[in-house]
Amino acid sequence: MTAKVTTLSVKPGIQRDGTQFASDTYVDGEWVRFQRGMPRKIGGYNAIFLNATNISRGMIMTSENGLNYVISGYNAGIEQWTTDNEDGIGAGPSPYTISSGFTSNNNNLWQFDIGYDSTGGSTNNLIAHPGQNLSAIDSTTNTRPLFGAFPGSSLAPVGVFTAAGTTNSTTTFTLAVANTRVGAGQTITGTGIPAGTTVVSVAGTAVLMSAAATASASITATFDNNISVSGGVVMLHPYMFVYGNNGLIQNCAAGDFSDWVSSDSNANNVSTGKIVKGLPIRGGTTAPSGLFWSLDSVIRVSYSPTTVGGLTFYWRYDLMTSQTSIMSSQSVIEYDGIFYWCGVDRFLCYNGVVQEIQNTINQNYFFDNVNYSQRQKVWVSKVPRFGEIWWFYPKGDATECTDAIIYNVREKTWYDAGQSVGARRSAGAFTEVFKYPVWAGNEINEQSKYNIWQHEKGVNEVYLTNVNAIRSSFETCNLGLVTGGPGNTQLVGDNLWARIDRVEPDFVQEGEMSVVVTGKGYANDADIESEPYTFEPDTLKVDMREQRRELRLRFESNTENGNYQMGKVLISVESGDVRGTGNP
């Protein structure tokens, strides 16, 4: 029989669920993505900083005045690096000083945001919350949200402020000037005021205290709203929101991180479970609005002032669903106005309604292999240039992330990183002004520190002066004649082996690549692999003489500076032997 020349036509994505024989997508791959339906190597990564103190448990990246700021929270604090906005060259880390309200803890899992405090004398503020949630998403331990000038170097608890006044050995503290921030329930401290004293009520400038002062004097008192939550913090500009136990969602007054008692501040318990994540969402006109995830619900909060019976209610709380789940407080991300997250047994999104993301390719592979005891280490980032959302996760019995499952919103398909070393990351920030993702490594280096990696840079792993090749590969589905041949999944009834005589490469290629013929006689048989057939960018054809009843091809690039994008590869296939047994 004359060999037929046909196009290598396989659907994009890497099928991990079900059997290889039933797949019409690629069945294996490592460090490969899909663009225009074709495989291409995922980009390289450079170690731009080698001196992170410990494993990052939360990051934020933002730019101002030509500088890119990379901020990382770890078990014992926060540190910051600065780079240019072109190639990640910069300096750091610079530690943040935290004045009070913070405890070093191995369970610290950080949430960050940038906000504006009109009273703080600074254009922007860094907002941070070190929740002790790493070992348990439902931890009820409360910790203080923090804020400080950004760019800056120090943080302090929110809701703490000072006010001048006088004491007169009674339970009354007289403010020098009426202060709308002062309200019932706050702690008050100062010279002559007993420890543990709280504000009972306020009338004009008279503050009734829970205990009598021990002296008469003019003092500056410190008032503390005692804002402490287990969940996290988010900005719905100009409001800071905190959240946590028993469905608590609470916000400060507009643009004032010290004021938690004014009329537009609020605290509400909106679900039975803990609130673990909040993100801003588009609201009507300029109205701030946000989505909040509890352990089993999604709640939308909207600024909607309504006056009823002379009382003004500023916020509306809408339950989107009470029948959902969330794998990790770090597993939610927005992509072009749609919110995506990982539940405990499926992937979900919100675009006005909550719905499941279809995944028939690797959903079982992920949920059967993720280490649920380390679920809070599952985290998400995105690579918008290629339309990708990456969920990093600890696989098997790993205690740190070793792989990533990837959803491509453009290609509408799924694949994974194949446990490549580039997936060993613990936290990260996606591109904004800076055009590269910055992800934190979770492996200790030679200096007993941790690396901060700039991804999608070049095609190699660059570490100090070391330049290492990154292995990238992909393996086709079955191309044998028993399923109709290449590009056809319909049985044709010809019980013939497929003999492949030639591969005609069509790649945008740098460096040497190889192709291996693999396959088996029956679906439950063992694979037999050929020796690698190598080809260069100028190779016209790769001749071979291989046959399998169920035949697959695996392409690989594993050389320094190696890179590829596949085009229309042609293969020459003809009928081989008729065999009734397994492999030859």
Buried (B, 14 or more C-beta within 10 A) or exposed (E): EEBEEBBBBBBBBBBBBEEBBBBBBBBBBBBBBBBEEBBBBBBBBBBBBBBBBBBBBBBBBBBBEEBBBBBBBBBBBBBBBBBEBEBBEBEBBBBBEBEEBBEEBEBBBBBBBBBBBEEBEBEBBBBBBBBBBBBEBEBEBBBBBBBBBBBBBEBBBBBBBEBBBBBBEEBBBBBEEEBEBBBEEBBBBBEBBEEEBBBEEBEEBEBBBEBBBEEEBEBEBBBBBBBBBBBBBBBBBBBBBBBBBBBBBBBBBBBBBBBBBBEBBBEEEBBEBBBBBBBBBEBEEEEBBBBBBBBBBBBBBBBBEEEEEEEEEBBBBEEBBEEBBBBBBBBBBBBEEEBBBBBBEBBBBBEEEBEEBEBEBBBEBBBEBBBEEBBBBBBBBBBBEBBBBBBBBBBEEBEBBBBBBBBBBEBEBBBBBBBBBBBBBBBBBBBEEBBBBBBBBBEEBEEEBBBBBBBBBBBBBBBEEEBEBBBBBBBBBBBBBBBBBBBBEEEEEEEBBBBBBBBBBBBEBBBBBBBBBBBBBEEEBEEBEBEBBEBEEEBEEBEBEBBBBBBBBBBBBBBEEBBBBBBEBBBBBBBBEEBEEEBE
